Amino acid sequence: MVNSGTCVRTGGSTAFIGGFVMRGSRPLALALLALAVVFALATVFFFTQKTNFLASGRPELHWKHAIVFLVLTLLAVIAANFARPKAVKA
């Protein structure tokens, strides 16, 4: 019996949280990976191009924007790893 608010990993990809069974979602994992690709492209853009897109002032390299998009890329990849369906060992 699982209490409300408890998280237990059993048998690979099934987790019981508050009495609900949770499994990985392949479409969600793929969507997060696609989002990671978009963030990675934005990272490259802001690291390499002098621009004033998403910032005011004269065109210049925006390191802070690039670092933020790099962090978002990493978070999206990590989230995709958590969202993917896991292999169940019998």
C-alpha angles and dihedrals in degrees: 000000000000121000121224112275095020121131117204126172112214131172100348116292104022121093127178113215117174091338095308123117114230126194132177120274118222095194091051091049091050092047090051090050090051089051089050090055091052090049090048091053090050089050092054091045094053094043094051110028129070103226144145093211109134089005135072125234133044122340112274141138111287106211094172092055090048093051092049091052090046090055090047089051092053093046092050091051091048091048090049089053091054092044098050121100112258126220113258116225113217 
